[in-house]
Amino acid sequence: MATDNLELDDVRRMAAEVGMTHLNNTHLQELLRATNAARARRDALRTDTLTYRSEEHTSELQSHSNLVC
């Protein structure tokens, strides 16, 4: 699944949606670069080797009795 690269306005809107409204252009450019790089890495993952955990297994991982500190 190929994902189109985001543009600066997309990143500005996404940042504002999570309350990051005071970023300057330098910060937005860095966020744009990092986000596009992360999306490219995600898109490059081989999906045929991914395994999905059952809901039961996920619940076990989240239970307090199974915590390892």
C-alpha positions as CSV (number, residue, x, y, z in Angstrom):
1,M,0.0,0.0,0.0
2,A,1.7,3.2,-1.2
3,T,1.0,6.3,0.8
4,D,1.3,9.7,-0.6
5,N,3.7,12.0,1.1
6,L,2.2,14.6,3.4
7,E,2.6,18.3,2.8
8,L,3.3,21.1,5.4
9,D,-0.3,22.1,5.6
10,D,-1.3,18.5,6.4
11,V,1.2,18.3,9.2
12,R,0.1,21.7,10.5
13,R,-3.5,20.5,10.6
14,M,-2.6,17.2,12.3
15,A,-0.5,19.0,14.9
16,A,-3.3,21.4,15.7
17,E,-5.7,18.5,16.2
18,V,-3.6,17.3,19.1
19,G,-3.1,20.7,20.6
20,M,0.4,21.5,19.1
21,T,-0.6,25.0,17.8
22,H,2.6,26.9,18.6
23,L,5.1,25.1,16.3
24,N,7.2,27.3,14.1
25,N,8.0,26.4,10.5
26,T,11.3,24.8,11.4
27,H,9.5,22.4,13.8
28,L,6.8,21.7,11.3
29,Q,9.4,20.9,8.6
30,E,11.1,18.5,10.9
31,L,7.8,16.9,11.9
32,L,6.9,16.6,8.2
33,R,10.3,14.9,7.4
34,A,10.0,12.5,10.3
35,T,6.4,11.7,9.5
36,N,7.0,11.0,5.8
37,A,10.0,8.8,6.7
38,A,8.0,6.8,9.3
39,R,5.2,6.3,6.7
40,A,7.7,5.1,4.1
41,R,9.2,2.6,6.6
42,R,5.7,1.4,7.5
43,D,4.7,1.0,3.8
44,A,7.9,-1.0,3.2
45,L,7.0,-3.6,5.8
46,R,6.4,-7.1,4.5
47,T,2.8,-7.8,5.5
48,D,3.0,-11.5,4.6
49,T,5.1,-12.1,7.7
50,L,3.0,-10.2,10.2
51,T,1.0,-12.2,12.7
52,Y,-2.0,-10.9,14.6
53,R,-2.5,-11.6,18.3
54,S,-5.8,-12.9,19.5
55,E,-7.9,-10.7,21.8
56,E,-7.3,-13.2,24.6
57,H,-3.5,-13.0,24.2
58,T,-3.6,-9.2,24.1
59,S,-5.7,-9.2,27.3
60,E,-3.2,-11.4,29.0
61,L,-0.4,-9.0,28.1
62,Q,-2.3,-6.1,29.6
63,S,-3.3,-7.8,32.8
64,H,-1.7,-6.7,36.1
65,S,-1.0,-10.2,37.2
66,N,1.3,-10.8,34.3
67,L,3.3,-7.6,34.7
68,V,7.1,-8.0,34.8
69,C,8.9,-5.0,36.4
